[in-house]
Amino acid sequence: MPPVAPRKRRTGLIVTIVAVVLVLCCGVTGGGGWWLYSSYQAGADDREMKDSAVGVYGYKYDEHKAILSLGGQGTVTIEYFDGSAKQTTTSQLPWQKTVTVAKDDFLVWVRSTADSAGSPQRCTIEIDGSRSTAMGPDSSQRVACAVSFNS
């Protein structure tokens, strides 16, 4: 009978497979955790602005025009919600953005934070040509205003 060849050990292959599975699990868990945290933070911002929103009632149209305005001077970081998505930009004051919202019930808001040289002074939102809200700065050089529109 011929001698039996020694079996090849597959320990290296098994260790590699286990390592790849662990790395994938850690990546999925970490990525999922980051996504959940980001979603929670975005929701917290929206809740804060929704809670402070001025309620406005108006007519039903196919589209509504909202004009978001910030007054003051200098450079500021601006966050705004255009009825469907949160946007962020850095701009010189005064600043104005016109958004069109194709919904009958919606939330729009704008918030600014001053850098070292910026000085936001007022925030206004107009819906369909009517001024809906105006706010001045708080103690930390931030200005924010929000409107919840219902028809």
N, C-alpha and C positions, 0 to 999 in steps of 0.2 A: 504494500500500500504506500502511495507517495506521501511525503510529509505534507501536513496541512499548513497552508500559508497563514501567517498571523493576521488576525482581523485588523482592519484599519480602524483606528480610533476616530470618532467623530466629535470628540470633546470640543475642539476649536469651533466647529460649525455650530454646535449647540450653544456655546457661550456667546457667539456672535449673534445668533438669532435672539437669545434672551436679552442681550444688550440693546439690540435694535428695537425690540418690543418695549423695553423700559424707556428708552429715549422717546419713542413715539407717544407713549402714555403720558410722560411728563410734559411733552410739548403740547399735546391736546388739552391736558388739564390746565397747564399754565395759560395757554391761549384762551381757553374757555373762561377761566377766572378773570383774565384781563378784560374780555368782552363783557362779562357780566358786570364787572366794576364800572367800566365805561358807560354801559347802558344805565346803570343805577345813577351815576353822576349826571348824565344828560337828563334823566328823568327828574332828578332833584332840582336841577336848574329850571326845568319846565314847570314843576310844581310851585317853586318859589315865585316865578313870574306869574303863573296862573292865579295863585292866591292873592297877588297884589294887583291883578288886572281890574280895570274899570269896565263895568258891564255896559255895553252899548247895544241898543236895538235899532234895527233899520229895515229897509225894504229888501225883498229878494230880487237879486239881479243875477244875470249869467256870470258876471265878474264884479268884484269889488276892488277899488283902488285904495291902497293904504300908503300914506306918505310918512316915513319915519324920519325925524329930524333931530339933530343934536346941535346945540349952540355953545359957543365958548371960544377958546383959543388954544393953540398948541396941538400936539399929537396925542391921540388916544387910541386905545384898543377898543374896538367896537364889536359887540356880539348882538345879533338880531335874529329873530325868528320870523320868517316870511309867510307863515301859515302852513308850511309843509316841512321845512328843514331849517336847522340852526346854521348860521353863517358867522364867520369871524373875519375881521379885517382890521388893519391899522390905517388911520387916516388923519389928516389935518382937519381941525374944526374951522368953520362950521361944516357939517356933513348932512346930506339928505339922500334918502333912498326911496324910490317909488317901487312898490311891489303890487302885482296883480294876483288876487286870490279868487279862484273859481269855486268857492264854497259859500254856503249860506250861513254856516256857523264856523267861526275860526278864531284863533288866538294869534295876535302879532305883538311882538315886543322888541325893545331895543335897550341895550345897557352898555355903558362905556366906563372904562377905567383909565384914569390919567397916568401918563408916564411922568417923569420928573419935571418936564416942562409944560405938560398939558393942564388945562383948566376947564373941564366941562361945566357949563352953567345951567343948561336947561335941556329938556327932552320933550318933544311933542309928537303926537301921532294923530293924523287926520285920516278918517275913513270916508270915502266917497264925498270929499270936499268939506266935511264937517270936522272941526277940531274936537277930538275925543278926550285927550288927556294932556297934561303938562306937569312936569315935575322939576324941582331944583336939585342941586347936589346934596349928598349926605356928608357926614363928617370925614369920610375917607376918600373924598374927591371922586365919587362915583355918582353917576346919574342913571336912572332906570325908569322906564314907564312901559305899561302893557295895556292892551285892550282886548277884551273878549267880546266879539261881535256875534250877535244872534239876530236872526230875522224870523 
